[in-house]
């Protein structure tokens, strides 16, 4: 998830659009940085890393602080991922 944050917020020299797109739907529960998940009928695509990362990132609670990488890292470390639905 840390690498995903760095890609989405431009902290690494990688084009974010090559991997992730922010979801156009903004009226969902949780945080406002939901990632768009492309539908995939192929079993191979469903096992790509970005598909799993999107599930985890989108399930983060709205209490996660996205203001800086350090804040994000600290707030994610306090989450009990056993209770989240992927």
N, C-alpha and C positions, 0 to 999 in steps of 0.2 A: 504494500500500500504506500510505503514511503516513496518508492520509485514512481508510482502512478502520480502521486502528488507533485513530484518534481517535474514530470512530463507535462501535466495539465497546466501548471502554473509557470511554465517556462524557465525552470531552474537548471535545466540541462539543455545541451545543444541538440535537441531532437524536435522535430515538428510534431506538436500535439495532435494535429489532424490525421497524422499517419496511424495513430493508435486509438485515440479516444475523441469523442464528441460529447459536449454537454447536452443533456436531454432538453428538448424544446418544451417539455411540459414542466411548468414551474409551480403547479398547485398540488404537489404531492406532499406526503408526510415526510418528515426528516429534514435533512440539510438541503441547501439550495444548489449544491454542486453535484447533483446526480448525473451520472454518465449514461449516455444512450447505448443501449444494448441491441445490436443488430440481431435479427432473427436468423437462426441457422438450422437448416434441415439436415445438413451433413454431420455425421457423428464426429468426423475429424475436427471440424471447426469448433464444436462444442467443448473440446478439450484444450483449446489454446489458452495460454496464460491470461491474455487480456479478458477473456470471458469470465474466468474465475475472479480476477481482480475487480471487474465491474460489479459482480454480485456482492463482494465484500465491501467495496467502497459505497455502493448505494444503500447498503443496510446499516451504515453508521448512523448513530442517533444525531439529532440536531444539536446536541450539547458539544459536539466536536468543534474545536476552534480552528478555522481555516485561515486565520489572519497572517500567520507566518509558518514556516516549516517547523521551527522549534515548538511553537504552540500546538501545531497539529500532532507532532510526534508525542508530546507530553499528554495531550488529551486522548490519543488513541491508546496509549499504554495503560490508561485507567479503565478501559472497556473490558467487560467480561464477554468475550466472543461466544461463549457457550450458550448465551441467552439470545443471540441474534439469529434471525432467520435469513438464510441465503437463498 
